Amino acid sequence: MSHDLPLPDYDGLPVGAIESRVRTLDEAGVGELLDYEQAHANRVQVVQVLERRLLSLQQGAAEPSAGSPSALAPETSGTSAEPPEQAAPATEGPPQNPPSQGVPTNPAQPRT
């Protein structure tokens, strides 16, 4: 199960979240995720992200960043979804008035 992996809820994370959260892991953690991904879902984009990150760590071009791999991310903010705000007079667009001399897109209406 993914609960033993370095990133909590790994299987439910979108590619973008994996890409940002993997920055907090060291070489061993990224390698563990790569092995898991290749043995399970084997998503091409995720494998590429993990391989690039692992190579950067191995070459010394990157270091694990500060932060928590289990921190809430925008895709899982933990807040309940609120209904969208209704349009108010202050947020509505300008009033729409029909053209005074026919409709330009209607050839049956002559424009004078």
Backbone bond lengths (Angstrom), bond angles and torsions (degrees), N, CA, C in turn:
res aa  C-N    CA-C-N  psi(-1)  N-CA   C-N-CA  omega(-1)  CA-C   N-CA-C  phi
1 M - - - 1.459 - - 1.517 110.42 -
2 S 1.314 116.37 158.00 1.460 120.86 -175.31 1.521 113.22 -79.07
3 H 1.347 118.93 -5.11 1.465 118.95 -178.12 1.522 112.13 -70.13
4 D 1.344 118.22 -14.96 1.459 121.70 178.01 1.525 112.13 -92.30
5 L 1.314 117.23 -1.49 1.459 121.40 -178.46 1.525 110.89 -80.21
6 P 1.331 117.06 160.33 1.464 120.74 -179.56 1.524 114.83 -63.55
7 L 1.332 118.21 -22.40 1.463 121.84 176.98 1.524 109.03 -109.95
8 P 1.328 118.00 115.32 1.461 120.41 178.19 1.534 111.04 -59.29
9 D 1.316 116.90 142.94 1.469 123.42 178.83 1.528 112.01 56.49
10 Y 1.311 116.97 34.17 1.462 122.08 -176.57 1.527 112.59 -52.62
11 D 1.339 116.91 -45.06 1.467 120.44 -175.43 1.524 113.03 -62.50
12 G 1.327 118.21 -24.25 1.454 121.09 -178.46 1.519 114.22 -96.19
13 L 1.325 117.50 -0.23 1.467 120.41 -176.96 1.524 111.62 -83.36
14 P 1.344 117.43 137.36 1.463 119.57 173.03 1.527 110.25 -72.14
15 V 1.312 116.30 162.90 1.473 121.85 -176.54 1.528 111.66 -54.70
16 G 1.328 117.87 -43.90 1.467 120.65 -179.05 1.525 112.49 -61.19
17 A 1.312 116.97 -38.02 1.462 120.44 179.07 1.526 110.75 -69.89
18 I 1.322 116.26 -38.65 1.470 119.60 177.40 1.519 109.60 -62.76
19 E 1.335 116.00 -43.66 1.464 120.74 -178.54 1.526 111.58 -59.87
20 S 1.329 117.50 -40.66 1.468 118.98 -179.09 1.527 111.87 -79.30
21 R 1.319 118.00 -37.92 1.462 120.39 -177.67 1.522 113.13 -74.00
22 V 1.319 118.01 -28.06 1.458 120.80 -177.89 1.535 110.34 -66.77
23 R 1.319 116.88 -18.19 1.475 120.72 179.15 1.525 112.38 -65.07
24 T 1.331 116.81 -18.68 1.464 119.64 -179.39 1.522 112.32 -85.97
25 L 1.331 117.11 -7.75 1.463 121.26 -173.86 1.522 112.28 -95.72
26 D 1.335 114.44 152.62 1.457 120.05 175.11 1.534 109.26 -86.52
27 E 1.311 115.73 -178.17 1.457 121.56 -176.58 1.537 112.01 -58.01
28 A 1.323 116.88 -41.90 1.468 120.76 -179.68 1.531 111.25 -64.57
29 G 1.326 117.08 -41.37 1.458 120.83 -179.81 1.511 112.32 -65.81
30 V 1.335 116.63 -42.84 1.464 120.47 178.82 1.526 109.80 -66.21
31 G 1.328 116.65 -40.48 1.465 120.42 178.12 1.522 111.82 -62.06
32 E 1.325 116.66 -40.08 1.469 121.00 177.76 1.529 111.15 -62.89
33 L 1.333 116.27 -43.12 1.466 119.84 178.08 1.527 111.24 -64.93
34 L 1.326 116.64 -40.86 1.458 120.89 179.92 1.527 110.60 -61.90
35 D 1.325 116.94 -46.23 1.461 120.78 177.86 1.521 110.90 -59.97
36 Y 1.335 116.65 -44.31 1.463 121.40 -179.98 1.534 110.34 -62.90
37 E 1.325 116.58 -46.50 1.468 120.63 -178.27 1.522 110.83 -61.43
38 Q 1.313 117.32 -45.12 1.462 120.78 -178.69 1.530 111.61 -65.82
39 A 1.322 118.01 -30.79 1.459 121.76 -179.19 1.527 112.52 -83.45
40 H 1.332 117.37 -17.04 1.464 119.55 -174.94 1.531 111.24 -117.01
41 A 1.308 118.69 -96.89 1.467 121.55 -174.27 1.524 111.89 -72.65
42 N 1.329 117.61 -35.29 1.466 123.67 179.79 1.528 111.80 52.19
43 R 1.339 115.99 48.40 1.471 121.54 178.08 1.522 108.69 -74.78
44 V 1.310 116.60 126.17 1.469 122.19 -174.58 1.530 111.05 -56.50
45 Q 1.328 117.52 -48.43 1.471 120.12 -178.20 1.521 111.46 -61.48
46 V 1.311 117.55 -41.77 1.465 121.05 -178.39 1.522 110.03 -68.80
47 V 1.323 117.29 -43.40 1.468 120.61 178.13 1.526 109.83 -58.91
48 Q 1.327 117.69 -43.32 1.465 120.92 179.68 1.521 111.35 -63.46
49 V 1.327 117.42 -42.91 1.470 121.28 178.65 1.530 109.75 -60.58
50 L 1.319 116.08 -46.89 1.466 120.03 -177.80 1.524 111.72 -67.54
51 E 1.331 117.30 -40.29 1.464 120.19 178.44 1.529 111.39 -63.68
52 R 1.344 116.93 -43.37 1.479 119.99 178.39 1.523 110.95 -62.08
53 R 1.330 116.18 -43.54 1.464 119.59 -178.80 1.526 110.57 -66.20
54 L 1.310 117.73 -42.49 1.455 121.36 179.65 1.528 110.61 -62.39
55 L 1.322 116.70 -43.67 1.462 120.72 178.44 1.531 110.70 -61.95
56 S 1.331 117.64 -42.90 1.470 121.13 178.69 1.521 110.97 -61.45
57 L 1.323 116.84 -41.01 1.466 120.23 178.72 1.525 110.78 -67.38
58 Q 1.327 117.28 -41.78 1.464 121.16 -179.11 1.521 111.94 -65.74
59 Q 1.329 117.03 -34.93 1.461 121.28 -178.60 1.524 112.37 -84.98
60 G 1.318 117.37 -5.14 1.456 120.79 -179.18 1.514 113.46 79.24
61 A 1.326 117.07 10.50 1.463 121.34 -179.85 1.526 111.68 -81.05
62 A 1.327 116.83 -9.98 1.462 121.21 -179.51 1.519 108.96 -146.55
63 E 1.313 115.02 155.90 1.457 122.54 174.92 1.516 107.64 -132.07
64 P 1.338 116.60 155.04 1.468 117.96 176.20 1.527 109.69 -59.35
65 S 1.317 116.17 136.99 1.455 120.75 -179.65 1.519 110.00 -90.65
66 A 1.309 114.89 165.63 1.457 120.17 177.27 1.517 108.84 -71.57
67 G 1.269 116.35 158.99 1.456 120.76 179.23 1.503 109.78 125.20
68 S 1.275 115.42 171.60 1.450 121.50 -178.48 1.522 109.71 -112.06
69 P 1.331 117.46 129.14 1.459 118.90 177.72 1.522 112.94 -66.97
70 S 1.335 117.02 -12.79 1.468 119.49 179.41 1.524 112.67 -103.63
71 A 1.327 117.30 5.91 1.466 120.20 -179.63 1.523 110.19 -64.49
72 L 1.319 115.11 150.26 1.456 119.61 177.61 1.519 109.46 -65.81
73 A 1.298 115.60 138.24 1.456 122.20 178.34 1.516 108.45 -113.90
74 P 1.323 118.62 164.52 1.468 120.34 -178.45 1.518 113.94 -53.60
75 E 1.341 117.50 -34.11 1.457 118.07 -178.50 1.521 112.94 -72.26
76 T 1.352 117.20 -15.39 1.460 121.75 177.10 1.520 109.21 -133.93
77 S 1.305 117.03 60.69 1.458 121.48 -172.17 1.510 114.03 -66.18
78 G 1.310 117.72 -19.27 1.447 119.80 179.57 1.520 113.53 84.05
79 T 1.302 119.14 -9.44 1.455 121.40 178.29 1.515 108.74 -90.78
80 S 1.308 115.60 151.67 1.460 118.46 179.70 1.521 109.18 -73.17
81 A 1.302 114.32 147.57 1.467 119.33 179.79 1.526 108.90 -72.00
82 E 1.304 115.58 125.43 1.453 120.75 178.36 1.518 108.86 -95.79
83 P 1.336 116.90 147.50 1.461 117.79 178.62 1.524 110.19 -65.44
84 P 1.325 117.28 150.68 1.460 118.79 -179.64 1.524 111.16 -62.87
85 E 1.306 114.02 148.07 1.468 120.12 -179.27 1.533 109.64 -67.95
86 Q 1.311 115.85 137.95 1.460 120.68 178.40 1.530 109.53 -75.45
87 A 1.315 115.94 149.32 1.454 120.24 178.26 1.526 109.66 -66.58
88 A 1.282 115.68 135.72 1.459 122.21 178.09 1.523 107.29 -116.10
89 P 1.318 118.13 162.88 1.470 118.71 178.70 1.528 113.38 -51.25
90 A 1.318 117.02 -33.29 1.463 119.63 -178.95 1.526 111.88 -72.98
91 T 1.346 118.36 -21.08 1.458 120.21 -177.03 1.523 113.39 -109.46
92 E 1.314 117.69 -1.97 1.458 120.81 178.52 1.522 110.14 -76.22
93 G 1.313 115.09 157.65 1.453 120.44 177.34 1.516 110.62 -77.49
94 P 1.326 116.99 179.69 1.465 120.42 -179.96 1.531 110.33 -67.12
95 P 1.317 117.49 155.29 1.467 119.65 179.08 1.525 110.38 -63.77
96 Q 1.318 115.43 145.69 1.461 121.17 -179.62 1.524 109.04 -101.29
97 N 1.317 117.71 119.88 1.454 123.33 177.94 1.518 108.95 -112.12
98 P 1.334 117.26 135.95 1.466 118.47 178.14 1.528 109.75 -68.22
99 P 1.332 117.27 152.93 1.464 119.56 178.08 1.529 110.16 -60.69
100 S 1.309 116.51 146.03 1.465 120.46 -176.40 1.521 112.95 -75.94
101 Q 1.307 118.53 -24.07 1.467 121.40 -175.56 1.525 111.62 -120.12
102 G 1.309 118.19 57.33 1.455 120.86 177.40 1.524 111.90 87.92
103 V 1.283 115.03 177.96 1.458 122.11 -178.78 1.521 108.28 -108.22
104 P 1.337 118.64 120.39 1.467 121.14 -175.83 1.524 112.89 -61.46
105 T 1.323 118.75 -26.34 1.461 120.06 -177.90 1.518 112.71 -88.06
106 N 1.351 117.90 -3.13 1.450 121.81 -179.61 1.529 108.91 -110.49
107 P 1.345 117.44 105.89 1.472 119.25 -176.41 1.536 112.79 -65.58
108 A 1.324 118.88 -18.34 1.462 120.96 179.44 1.523 111.06 -75.22
109 Q 1.302 117.37 -16.38 1.471 121.53 179.54 1.519 108.16 -96.47
110 P 1.303 118.35 110.21 1.480 119.44 179.24 1.532 110.46 -69.73
111 R 1.299 115.04 143.10 1.474 120.73 175.75 1.515 107.65 -103.33
112 T 1.292 117.09 122.68 1.462 119.52 -179.79 1.493 112.11 -116.07
